[in-house]
Amino acid sequence: MLQARRLGKELFVGIHSDEEIFDNKGPTVMTLRERVAAVDACRWTTKSVPYAPYVTDLQFISRYGCHYVVHGDDITSDSSGEDCYRFVKAAGRFLVVKRTPGISTTDLVGRMLLYSRSHFIKSLQQVLLGEEGPGNAEERRERGAEMTQRIKDYATDASGLEPGPSVMSWDASKSAKEHNDHEEAGHYFTMVEGRSPRPNQRIVYVDGGFDLFSSGHIEFLHQVVKVEETLGRTNGWYEELEINARIARSGEDYGPAFIVAGVHDDEVINYWKGVNYPIMNIFERGLCVLQCK
């Protein structure tokens, strides 16, 4: 979706119904409502379009004023084995982007069934530097560089081109990370230098494991913003005089809160939940949170 957003000024995302997916591919893992919530939460989405046809036609995309359809380089076929994008391809209105490497539903189910921990990351900082992980030194350096670039890509604004959120990592002793009665300053590392809090914004911190990132996590983050917006109304944040003052000072208006989302590392989650939790490692979970609006 990030690659698609970078190709234009707006990104409309079509979402197939549960029935269409079942008929052409099989049962869904997430319901349509959950999938719409996930798309709407993505920073690079302009608009979600539920009940999009499984086979994309020109009339459908023209209805929304879309010039092109973008898809990954994997082949998608309907129940008859035909290309789902054959009509837009024939019209020269189809663009291909490189499929983003990542975890599939099959990978996640496998981790749950096998109780494996091989996906755990002991130190994200060391992995990004190429000093931790499988393979030889050169392979670790390449993997670390690729992961670092993905973090930078995800830390962009709604256009996918300009700076967005800042990304930092905190490290401290095992005891300080696992227990809330052990205070320790620790060390902060800046991975991506992004936007800072604006004048008069409240800085709000929330944290969690965000494992198997779902519509529940999205709703939690949404409620945090909603609470701050309600408080902002009470304090006059949305009064015309205040809005004009912010625009005059910063060139644009902005919300009343600057949200900082902390993501617990694999070791901490496993200490409290045991078995082979988390199912997704710190890098995977971090990207899920980072791409949210």
Summary of the structure (lengths in Angstrom):
residues: 293
radius of gyration: 21.3
end to end distance: 13.4
largest distance: 63.6
contacts: 773
relative contact order: 0.13
helix: 40%
strand: 16%
